[in-house]
Amino acid sequence: MFKVLNSIKRSQELVHSSLMALNQTRHGVIDQLRQVYGDQHHPLLEETAAAYDNNVNIQIRELVLLLISKITHEYQRDPKAESPLIDHQEIVHKQLILTEIIELIYKTNLLHKSIANHRVGTSRLRPEDWNIHYNNKLAILFGDYYVARAWASLGRLRSIDVNLLMSQGISDFTEGQFIMQTDVQLPVTPIQSLTLKAKDNPIKDWERRHYLMHASLPGHACQSISTVAGLNLFLQEAAFKFGKNFSFCWQILTEMEPFLSNLHSSYSKSSELVIDLKSLPVLLHVQESINKPVEKLFLDSSSNNRGTLNVIELYKSITGGLIIEQIREIKNRYADEALNAIECFTKCNASSALIDILNVIKES
C-alpha cells in the first residue's frame, strides 16, 4: 500500500489547482453550516472533516475524477475531436461541480453513519441520552444539507443526460447502504451468517453488493464528466468502464490489506481484530471450506463465546492459504479492464498517472 500511496501523491501534483479549488469550496460549505448552527467548532463538523481528510478511499475517487477531467481536456484542444465546440472554462467548472457533488454524497454518508442508537420511548432520558439524541438530529440535518446542495448543484449543470447518469449512481449508492447494513463486523457475528451452498458464487455476490456501494457512483461520475466535455458515446462508455473497474480493484486492495499486514497492525483501536465478514478473502475462504469442518476451524471454543467466530484462527487460515493469490488474480483482472478502458483515450500526463496507479495496484 505504501507504493500505491506514493503513486497517488505524485498524481495529485497534476491536478493541484483543481484540488485547491475543491478545498476552498469544502471550507465554504463548512463555514455556512457553522453560521447556521451558530457554533464555530462543533465536534460533529470537525470529526467529519477530519474523517474525510484522512480517508484515502474517498480521496482516490476524487483524484480519479479530476484526472479523467484532465484527460477530456486533451480532446477540447484537438480540432479532430468529435466533441462539439464548448467553452473550455465552462467545461472545467462543470467538471469541478461534478467532483464536488461526489464529495458531498460521501460526506453525507459519513455524517449519517455517525448516528448512534439511544433509548427511545422512555419517560425519563438520561443526560447522555439527550446528548446522543441532539447529535443525531444534527447529523441528519447536516447530512441533508449536503444532499440538498448536491442536488442543487446537479440541477445547475442543466444537462438531462448528466442528471440521469448521476441519479442512477446516487440511487445505487443509496441502495448499497441498506445492503451493507447486514455486513456486521466480526467477532460478534454468529457462524450461521457464513452459511454458503456449493452452487453459490461468492465473487458474483461480492460484485453485486460492491457495484452498488462502491463502483456505480464513481463509474457514472466518470461518464458524466466525459458527457459534459462532449465526448462521443464510445468514450463515454469507456469512462464508465474505467470508473467501475478501477473502483472494484481498489476495493479488493483495501480488503486484502488486513491480510497483507502483520497480525498486530490489523487490530482496531479497541484492541480487537476486526475483519469484514463479507470481504472477498473471507467469502472465498468459506466457499472452499464447505466440505470441511468449519466449526472446528472458526468457532470460538471458550464457554462464553460459543457460536461466535475465532477471528484469529480465521485470519491465520486465510493468510496461510492460497486465497490471497486468488484474490490478487481477481484484483488484477479488474485492473486490466480499467487499463483497457483508459487506453481508449488520448495518451497524456493524466492518463499516464492513472496507468501508473493501476500498475502499482497490480503489483500489491
Secondary structure as UniProt FT lines:
FT   HELIX           2..12
FT   HELIX           13..15
FT   HELIX           16..37
FT   TURN            40..41
FT   HELIX           43..53
FT   HELIX           56..76
FT   TURN            79..80
FT   HELIX           88..113
FT   HELIX           127..156
FT   HELIX           160..180
FT   TURN            181..182
FT   TURN            186..187
FT   HELIX           191..194
FT   TURN            198..199
FT   HELIX           202..210
FT   HELIX           211..215
FT   HELIX           216..228
FT   TURN            229..230
FT   HELIX           233..260
FT   HELIX           264..266
FT   TURN            269..270
FT   TURN            277..278
FT   HELIX           280..288
FT   TURN            289..291
FT   HELIX           294..298
FT   HELIX           303..305
FT   TURN            306..307
FT   STRAND          308..309
FT   HELIX           311..319
FT   HELIX           323..342
FT   TURN            343..344
FT   HELIX           349..363
//
